[in-house]
Amino acid sequence: MKKIKIKKRRFKYRILGYAFIAFLGYQISFNIIMNFKLANDNESFVKALLIDSNYHMLYEKKSSNLLTKAFSKIINVNEPVTILDNLFHLKENKVNPSMAYVSNPNKEINNVDKNPEVYLYNTHQGEAYEGKALEGYNITPGVMMASYIFQKKFSEINIKALVMEDNISDYLNLNNMKYSKSYNASRVFLKEALNKNQNLKLIIDIHRDSIEKNNSTVIINNKPCAKILFVVGEEYETYEENLRMTNYINEKIKEKYPQITRGVITKGGKGSNGIYNQDLNNKITLMEIGGHQNTIDEVLNTIDLITPIIGEYINEAR
């Protein structure tokens, strides 16, 4: 009888032990999944990308769970884990075989903003800047990051900007479309954005060029900056309106920083797109920021300089 009671007691303890282990595993897993978050602002976001000359994403790990704190000496749940596959949809494309789709570090801005005045998007989301990729992942800073930096800088001068977060590469793959049809894909998302947002004063398709660094970089205020170039298609009826607006913004930038802009060019004719979806609205322009040899900090330096100037145009257009 005594042996049976001892066995029952041991069985209960074993069940309690298993339950505790299961609960502990659940708490740790839940904490890891729920506490990953991108850096709150683009300053820290970009600096994180430059750590040890290795471009990679920085995640904050914060824990308020008592159980996690109690076991932090034994198991450090705040150590980085490989969740990049969930945050980046790695796709190959013809612009950069190491394309990475970047999640928005400014989600609180997108969630709060209503009636944005600026819309930022990237037809060629895979266009990347210079920099080493994270080992094991082909993640390099690119034009999507530039859009998010722009968004943050606009918010600092009280201008609401929205960034297109739709995945162009996924759309092309799902619809069996070639990379050359990227403008057809971005057109779908752009039309949707224009229908939803009636208060837009400026729409910018942000790209980067493929010219050599000595032609894409200038020193301003002792900082290297990526030069910009505006492109306007001329094969649609209202192109002169887009050209007029683009020239005006370019001239405003040129007045203050004449060396930072490579000017405005128009494109049309055989072998050229000639439209760039600019026929959808007379406030659309295409901006090339730097080239493939520029770094994201050089792009940030440029955006720092030109955002207030573009902001002047937005204020005039209100």
C-alpha positions as CSV (number, residue, x, y, z in Angstrom):
1,M,0.0,0.0,0.0
2,K,2.8,2.3,0.9
3,K,4.6,1.5,-2.4
4,I,1.4,2.4,-4.4
5,K,1.1,5.8,-2.6
6,I,4.8,6.5,-3.4
7,K,4.3,5.6,-7.0
8,K,1.2,7.8,-7.3
9,R,3.1,10.7,-5.7
10,R,6.0,10.2,-8.1
11,F,3.5,10.1,-11.0
12,K,1.9,13.4,-9.9
13,Y,5.3,15.0,-9.6
14,R,6.3,13.8,-13.1
15,I,3.1,15.2,-14.6
16,L,3.7,18.5,-12.8
17,G,7.2,18.5,-14.1
18,Y,6.1,17.9,-17.7
19,A,3.5,20.6,-17.4
20,F,6.0,23.1,-16.1
21,I,8.4,22.3,-18.9
22,A,5.6,22.7,-21.5
23,F,4.5,26.0,-19.9
24,L,8.1,27.2,-19.8
25,G,8.6,26.3,-23.5
26,Y,5.4,28.1,-24.4
27,Q,6.4,31.2,-22.5
28,I,9.9,31.4,-24.0
29,S,8.6,30.8,-27.6
30,F,5.8,33.3,-27.2
31,N,8.3,35.9,-25.8
32,I,10.7,35.4,-28.7
33,I,8.0,35.7,-31.4
34,M,6.2,38.7,-29.9
35,N,9.2,40.8,-28.9
36,F,11.0,41.3,-32.1
37,K,10.7,44.7,-33.6
38,L,12.7,46.9,-36.0
39,A,14.6,49.9,-34.8
40,N,12.2,52.7,-34.1
41,D,13.7,55.4,-36.3
42,N,15.7,55.5,-39.5
43,E,18.8,57.0,-37.8
44,S,19.3,53.9,-35.7
45,F,18.0,51.8,-38.5
46,V,20.7,53.0,-40.9
47,K,23.4,53.0,-38.3
48,A,22.6,49.4,-37.5
49,L,23.0,48.5,-41.1
50,L,26.5,49.9,-41.1
51,I,27.8,48.0,-38.0
52,D,31.2,46.4,-38.8
53,S,30.6,47.4,-42.4
54,N,28.1,44.6,-42.6
55,Y,24.6,45.6,-43.7
56,H,22.0,43.8,-41.7
57,M,18.9,44.5,-39.8
58,L,18.9,45.4,-36.1
59,Y,16.1,44.1,-33.8
60,E,15.3,45.3,-30.4
61,K,14.5,42.7,-27.8
62,K,12.5,43.8,-24.9
63,S,11.2,41.5,-22.2
64,S,8.7,42.3,-19.5
65,N,7.6,38.7,-18.8
66,L,8.3,37.7,-15.2
67,L,9.0,34.1,-16.1
68,T,11.4,35.1,-18.9
69,K,13.2,37.4,-16.4
70,A,13.4,34.6,-13.9
71,F,15.1,32.3,-16.3
72,S,17.2,34.9,-18.2
73,K,20.2,33.7,-16.3
74,I,19.7,30.2,-17.6
75,I,18.3,30.8,-21.1
76,N,18.8,34.1,-22.7
77,V,15.7,34.5,-24.9
78,N,16.9,37.9,-26.0
79,E,19.7,36.5,-28.1
80,P,19.2,37.0,-31.9
81,V,17.5,34.2,-33.7
82,T,17.0,33.6,-37.4
83,I,13.6,35.1,-38.2
84,L,14.8,36.9,-41.2
85,D,13.0,34.5,-43.5
86,N,9.7,35.7,-42.0
87,L,10.6,39.4,-42.4
88,F,12.3,39.3,-45.8
89,H,11.0,37.5,-48.9
90,L,14.2,36.8,-50.6
91,K,13.8,36.8,-54.4
92,E,16.2,36.8,-57.3
93,N,15.7,39.5,-59.9
94,K,17.7,40.9,-62.8
95,V,18.7,44.1,-61.1
96,N,20.2,42.5,-58.1
97,P,20.3,38.8,-57.5
98,S,20.5,39.5,-53.8
99,M,17.3,41.4,-53.6
100,A,15.6,41.4,-50.2
101,Y,12.1,42.7,-49.5
102,V,12.3,45.0,-46.5
103,S,9.6,45.4,-43.9
104,N,8.7,48.9,-42.9
105,P,10.5,50.2,-39.8
106,N,8.0,53.1,-39.7
107,K,4.9,51.1,-39.2
108,E,3.6,53.4,-36.5
109,I,3.6,56.2,-39.1
110,N,1.7,54.2,-41.7
111,N,-0.8,53.0,-39.2
112,V,-1.6,56.5,-37.9
113,D,-1.4,58.6,-41.0
114,K,-4.7,59.4,-42.9
115,N,-4.8,61.5,-46.0
116,P,-1.1,61.3,-46.8
117,E,0.3,64.1,-49.0
118,V,3.3,62.1,-50.4
119,Y,3.3,58.6,-51.8
120,L,6.6,56.8,-52.1
121,Y,7.1,53.6,-54.1
122,N,9.7,51.5,-55.8
123,T,9.0,49.8,-59.1
124,H,12.4,48.1,-58.9
125,Q,12.4,47.1,-55.2
126,G,15.5,45.0,-55.7
127,E,17.8,47.9,-56.7
128,A,20.5,47.8,-54.0
129,Y,23.3,50.0,-52.8
130,E,26.9,49.1,-52.0
131,G,27.6,47.0,-49.0
132,K,28.3,43.5,-47.7
133,A,25.4,41.2,-47.3
134,L,24.7,39.5,-44.0
135,E,26.4,36.1,-44.1
136,G,23.9,33.4,-45.0
137,Y,21.4,36.0,-46.3
138,N,21.5,38.2,-49.4
139,I,20.2,41.3,-47.6
140,T,21.6,44.6,-48.7
141,P,20.3,48.1,-48.3
142,G,18.4,49.4,-51.3
143,V,15.8,51.7,-52.7
144,M,13.0,50.5,-50.4
145,M,15.1,51.5,-47.4
146,A,15.5,54.9,-49.1
147,S,11.7,55.2,-49.3
148,Y,11.4,54.5,-45.6
149,I,14.0,57.0,-44.7
150,F,12.2,59.6,-46.8
151,Q,9.0,58.8,-45.0
152,K,10.6,59.3,-41.6
153,K,12.2,62.6,-42.7
154,F,8.9,63.9,-44.0
155,S,7.2,63.0,-40.7
156,E,9.8,65.2,-38.9
157,I,8.6,68.2,-40.9
158,N,4.9,67.4,-40.4
159,I,4.3,66.0,-43.8
160,K,2.4,62.7,-44.1
161,A,4.0,60.2,-46.4
162,L,2.9,56.7,-47.3
163,V,5.2,53.9,-48.6
164,M,4.0,51.2,-50.9
165,E,4.6,47.9,-49.2
166,D,3.3,45.5,-51.8
167,N,5.8,43.0,-53.1
168,I,6.5,43.6,-56.8
169,S,8.5,40.4,-57.1
170,D,5.7,38.2,-55.6
171,Y,3.2,39.8,-58.0
172,L,5.3,39.1,-61.0
173,N,5.8,35.5,-59.9
174,L,2.2,34.9,-59.1
175,N,1.1,36.3,-62.5
176,N,3.9,34.6,-64.5
177,M,5.3,38.0,-65.6
178,K,8.9,38.8,-66.5
179,Y,10.9,41.4,-64.6
180,S,10.6,43.7,-67.6
181,K,6.9,44.0,-66.7
182,S,7.7,45.6,-63.3
183,Y,6.0,48.8,-64.3
184,N,2.9,46.9,-65.1
185,A,3.0,45.4,-61.6
186,S,3.6,48.7,-59.8
187,R,0.9,50.3,-61.9
188,V,-1.7,48.0,-60.3
189,F,-0.7,49.0,-56.8
190,L,-0.2,52.7,-57.7
191,K,-3.8,52.9,-59.1
192,E,-5.1,51.4,-55.9
193,A,-3.2,53.9,-53.8
194,L,-4.4,56.9,-56.0
195,N,-8.0,55.7,-55.6
196,K,-7.6,55.5,-51.8
197,N,-5.7,58.7,-51.3
198,Q,-7.2,61.8,-52.8
199,N,-5.0,64.3,-51.1
200,L,-1.6,63.5,-52.6
201,K,0.6,66.4,-53.6
202,L,3.5,64.3,-54.8
203,I,4.2,60.7,-55.9
204,I,7.8,59.6,-56.3
205,D,9.0,56.3,-57.8
206,I,12.4,56.0,-56.2
207,H,15.2,54.2,-58.1
208,R,19.0,54.1,-58.1
209,D,21.2,54.4,-61.1
210,S,24.1,52.2,-62.3
211,I,26.7,54.9,-63.0
212,E,30.2,54.9,-61.4
213,K,30.5,56.4,-57.9
214,N,32.6,59.4,-59.0
215,N,29.6,60.5,-61.1
216,S,27.0,59.7,-58.5
217,T,28.6,61.3,-55.4
218,V,29.2,64.8,-54.2
219,I,30.7,66.2,-50.9
220,I,28.3,68.7,-49.2
221,N,29.0,70.1,-45.7
222,N,31.9,67.7,-45.5
223,K,29.6,64.7,-46.0
224,P,29.4,62.4,-49.1
225,C,26.0,62.6,-50.7
226,A,24.4,60.5,-53.4
227,K,23.4,62.7,-56.4
228,I,19.8,62.6,-57.7
229,L,18.4,62.6,-61.2
230,F,14.8,63.1,-62.2
231,V,13.2,61.2,-65.1
232,V,10.0,62.1,-66.8
233,G,8.4,60.0,-69.6
234,E,7.1,61.9,-72.6
235,E,4.9,59.5,-74.4
236,Y,1.5,60.4,-72.8
237,E,-0.7,63.4,-73.3
238,T,-0.2,65.1,-69.9
239,Y,3.6,64.7,-69.7
240,E,4.2,68.4,-69.8
241,E,2.4,68.9,-66.5
242,N,4.6,66.2,-64.8
243,L,7.7,67.8,-66.4
244,R,6.7,71.3,-65.2
245,M,6.3,70.0,-61.6
246,T,9.5,68.0,-61.7
247,N,11.5,70.9,-63.2
248,Y,10.2,73.2,-60.4
249,I,11.2,70.8,-57.6
250,N,14.6,70.3,-59.3
251,E,15.2,74.0,-59.6
252,K,14.4,74.5,-55.9
253,I,16.9,71.9,-55.0
254,K,19.5,73.3,-57.4
255,E,19.2,76.8,-55.8
256,K,20.4,75.5,-52.5
257,Y,22.6,72.5,-53.5
258,P,23.5,72.9,-57.2
259,Q,25.9,69.9,-57.2
260,I,23.5,67.4,-55.7
261,T,21.2,67.2,-58.7
262,R,22.1,65.8,-62.1
263,G,19.0,67.5,-63.5
264,V,15.8,66.3,-65.2
265,I,15.8,64.1,-68.3
266,T,12.9,63.1,-70.5
267,K,12.6,59.7,-72.1
268,G,10.6,58.4,-75.0
269,G,10.9,56.7,-78.4
270,K,12.0,53.2,-79.4
271,G,13.7,51.2,-76.6
272,S,12.4,53.5,-73.9
273,N,9.5,53.1,-71.5
274,G,8.3,56.6,-72.1
275,I,5.5,56.5,-69.5
276,Y,6.7,55.1,-66.1
277,N,3.1,55.2,-65.0
278,Q,3.2,58.9,-64.9
279,D,0.1,59.1,-67.1
280,L,-2.0,58.1,-64.1
281,N,-1.4,61.5,-62.3
282,N,0.2,64.8,-63.1
283,K,2.0,64.8,-59.7
284,I,4.2,61.7,-60.4
285,T,7.9,61.8,-60.9
286,L,10.8,59.3,-61.0
287,M,13.8,60.0,-58.9
288,E,17.2,58.2,-59.1
289,I,19.1,58.5,-55.8
290,G,22.8,57.7,-56.3
291,G,24.1,54.6,-58.0
292,H,25.0,51.0,-57.3
293,Q,28.3,52.0,-55.6
294,N,26.8,54.5,-53.2
295,T,26.1,53.5,-49.6
296,I,22.9,53.9,-47.6
297,D,24.5,56.5,-45.4
298,E,25.3,58.6,-48.5
299,V,21.7,58.2,-49.5
300,L,20.6,59.3,-46.0
301,N,22.8,62.4,-46.2
302,T,21.1,63.3,-49.5
303,I,17.6,62.7,-48.2
304,D,18.4,64.8,-45.1
305,L,19.2,67.8,-47.4
306,I,16.5,67.5,-50.0
307,T,13.5,66.6,-47.8
308,P,12.9,70.1,-46.4
309,I,13.2,71.5,-49.9
310,I,10.6,69.1,-51.3
311,G,8.6,70.0,-48.2
312,E,8.5,73.6,-49.3
313,Y,6.9,72.5,-52.6
314,I,4.3,70.4,-50.6
315,N,3.4,73.5,-48.5
316,E,3.0,75.6,-51.6
317,A,0.7,72.9,-53.2
318,R,-1.6,72.8,-50.2
